[in-house]
Amino acid sequence: MPESSGQPDPPGPLAEAILRTILYADVFDYPLTLDELQRFLCRTRATRSEVEATLRNDSWLSSRVVWAPPLITATGRTDTFGWRRNRERTSAEMERKATKYARYLCALPFVRMVALTGSLAMSNVRDGNGDIDFLIVTAKGRLWLVRLGAVALVHLARLEGVTLCPNYILSTEALSLADQSLFTAHELAQMRPLCGHDCYRQMVTANGWAETYLPNGFCREDTAEVGVSPLLRAAKRLGEQLLRGRLGDALERREMARTIPRLRARAARSGTGAARFDSDCCKGHLADYGSRVRDAYHDRLRRYGLTADDERS
């Protein structure tokens, strides 16, 4: 219920944080469970019991949200309850496909982490034929060789009707993310490492700023790593031995010289500043999705009489 509801008193800090969190999730048509609400609580550290007590007892908040256990959403958005259940079923099959191909990505020489990102990481895909987004971390000086192997796997997956998007690749030298925004903090907290949990923890540490946005968001149990067969592990070790020295350096330089200008030209045509291509980063987000999410979130905040200024990146 927006500001015009006639409530004269300002909300308490926790009630406002809860509503902000629900409205951010609503950008993705995603009602939250109580545990998710506490975990992704915006800019506020609170326990699960504190969040639950505020949901139950705060009159300002109760006029603006609907809690039909186990799901919570903004007023007028209860249709998303059914959408979430349907999307979870759709996501389950895609997650099996993602796990299959993640095994091969993890087995590429010089790969140090593979993480599932985007809507599939939250089991919130609308279309079972949608993209499977991965973030990959590589060893220093081998990012573009890893990308070459990942692109080959993309083409193989396409033969099976699966669309892989390894569109964000970083080296271990670039774990600190330049875009320090609520959107990026969520992407970091929501991504699901499928291999390289130690590298993921290093990435979280390198982006300590994200806890300012999501102070409860990074305390979670490690998920199981995908199984890579002994044969693939042996092939990875052999590949790294062969390409560790001058041969690998030469091939890396060649691949950079061949690929980076083409990708930069494509990004220039798209008119977005979100893409980045250099020796330590291949970020092919040409649509600048983060800006669209920020704008949609700010629009929701304004409709509920909440300032958006402190959420700008």
Beta strands, then each sheet from edge to edge (+ up, - down):
strand 1: 65-68
strand 2: 71-74
strand 3: 111-117
strand 4: 131-138
strand 5: 163-171
strand 6: 192-195
strand 7: 276-278
strand 8: 281-283
sheet 1: 1+ 2-
sheet 2: 6+ 3- 4+ 5+ 8- 7+
end
